[in-house]
Amino acid sequence: MSKDLYVLGANDTAMKEIEKVLDRNEQDFVYAMIHGHRVRPREAYRATEVSDEWYSDDRVIFVECGVKDIPAAEHITFQHRPAEEKSPELFLVNSPLGIILSRFNEVPTQEQLFICAADFGPGIAYQGMLPGIDPDAFFDWRMNLRSRQRRNPVADVRRDFEAALKVLADAPRVTVGNVALPFVEGDVPELAEASSRSGTPLVYAFRQYGGPMKHGILNAPPELVVAWETAARGTLREVYAEPERGYAGGYETRADSASSASTNRNRRRR
């Protein structure tokens, strides 16, 4: 008899919560892998293997990923949905976590709502465009989340946020679609949060995971995201864009994905 097998993509906050929901509902899941480590976000749709065996009669459900040579019975993803399904009003029902919660008849907690909102786009959440999301409460949650992720006191994270606001205000400008936008190069703590919270579009460049330079635009109107993407496709690799969610990005060169192998190859088979 066929069983559902969920294949999970990059290990971000939303995916961690999805894993908890699947575990609680006694569902089988594995991780999408590439070159022996779990995929990072940019690798999620070009995985080459999974973290444990799968069987030909499994009903394979990919969650924000894809694996070469493994046929999919279903894809649960936000990124590749039609534009009309990416409206802010539908952020919960069309988010991967929201879909998983609905599948198992679970009512989302406030934290799960915040996770879905962050997955959709913090900048849009801060504009008050997402039903059930209070921007101030969302900001407090984000600061506490960043504190846990960075293992720093919340007060330190807030100081970094304030410093990032100043970096954003003082940054040189570059032109995108005839609009001058702040450009910041280098890894500035809480810069993305400062851009999102202040509603300031940002063009950035930094070296990710010790690999290639990543370039992108964040918290920008759709027409500026499209303008940035059009220019980037002539110079960068692996360009992606989500105009409705205000961002796009790409890489200067291919990363050596074998340079940071993970030992997390767990699987939950029931």
QUIWO-V818529 format. One line per field, one symbol per residue. ss: DSSP state (~ for helix, > for strand, _ for the rest). phi: phi as a letter, one per 20 degrees, with the letter a starting at -180 (. if undefined). psi: psi as a letter, one per 40 degrees, with the letter a starting at -180 (. if undefined). A space follows every 10 residues. Layout:
ss->???
phi->???
psi->???
This chain:
ss->___>>>>>__ __~~~~~~~~ ~~~~___>>> >>>>__>>__ ~~~~~~>_>> ________>> >>>___>___ ___>>>____ __~~~__~~~ _____~~~~~ ~~~______~ ~~~~~~~~~~ ~~~~~~____ ____~~~~~~ ~~~~~~~~~~ ___~~~~~~~ ~~~~~~~~~~ __>>>>__>> >>>>>_____ ~~~~~~~~__ _>>>>>>___ __>>>>>>__ _~~~~~~~~~ ~~____>>>> >>~~~_>>>> >_____~~~~ _______>__
phi->.fcfcedeeg eefffgfgff ffffeldfbc dfcblncffe gfdgecfdad fbfcdfefee dedlabcgmd fdeaddbdgd ffgfedfgfd gffdfgffff gfgdldefff ffffffffff qgfffffmed gndegffffg fffffffffe lcggffffff ffffgfgffe ffdceclmde cfccdoedgm fffffffemd gcdcbbedlm dffddaccld fgfffffffg fffecddlfc bcgfdnbbaa cfbffefefc fdeecfbddd
psi->hhihhhhhai gadddddddd ddddefihii ihihfeiiii deedefieii eiiiideigh hhhfiihheh ihdihhidde iideeeidde dddeiddddd dddffhhhid dddddddddd hdddddefeh hehhdddddd ddddddddde fiiddddddd ddddddddde iiiihhfehh ihhhhihhhe dddddddefh ihhihihhfe bihhiiiifi iddddddddd ddeediifhi hgddeeiiii idihigeeeg iiegfiihh.
